[in-house]
Amino acid sequence: MQEILRIVVRDIYKTGDEAVFLSHIKRIEEAAVDSIYTDLRLRGTDEWTEVLVKEKASNFVTSLLTSFTFDRI
């Protein structure tokens, strides 16, 4: 997942300025978190475990995406 995001981020990095870049990152983050909460189904787990996994996955995605910065040197 991390490598796929690097490729996507690299491509959007080349498409505009910092504001455009950050808006794309925010959009990807929101879509990923929404997808985790609506589409992730864990068979054989209770509701508490599913909520915990979704929260951890969402935090991972948010941390990963917000670690990308726009730095045109």
N, C-alpha and C positions, 0 to 999 in steps of 0.2 A: 504494500500500500504506500509506503513511504517513497519508494522509487517512482511509482506512478505519479504521485503528487509533485515530486521534483520536476518531472518532465512537463507536467501541466503548468506548474509555476514558472518554469523557465520560459515556456512559450508565451505566457501572458506577460511576463517581465519585458519581453521584446515588443509588446504591442502598444505601449503608451507611457505616460508619465506616472508619477507616484500615486496620484489620486485614482487613476484608472486601475493601476495595479492593486492598490488596497481595496478598492470596491470589488474587484474580481475575487480576491482572497476571501473577503467577507461573504460574498455570494456563495462560494464553494463551501465555506465553513457552515453556513446556515443550511444549505442543501444536504450536506453530509450528516449533520446532527439531526435534521428532520428525518432523513432516511433511516438513521439508526433507531430513532424512537418509533417510527411507523412500520418499518419493515423487518426489524430484527425479531425473530421468534426463536426461543430456546426450548426445544422439546425436553420434557421430563424435569423441568425446573419449576420452582415455586415463583410466585410473583415478586417476592423480595429479591431473589437472585437475579431475575430478569431485569428489574429496575437497577440493581447495583451494576450489572454488566453494561447496561445501556449508558448509565452515568459515567462509568470508567471509559467506555469507548468514546463517548462524546468529549470527555475531558482530553483524551489522547488526541483526537482530531483537532480540537481547538488549540491545544498546546503546539502541535505540529505545524498547523497553518499559521499561527501567529508568530512562529519563530522565523518565518521568511520576512526579509526586509528588502526594501527598494534602495539600492545603492549604486548609482551610476557614477563611477569614478573615471 
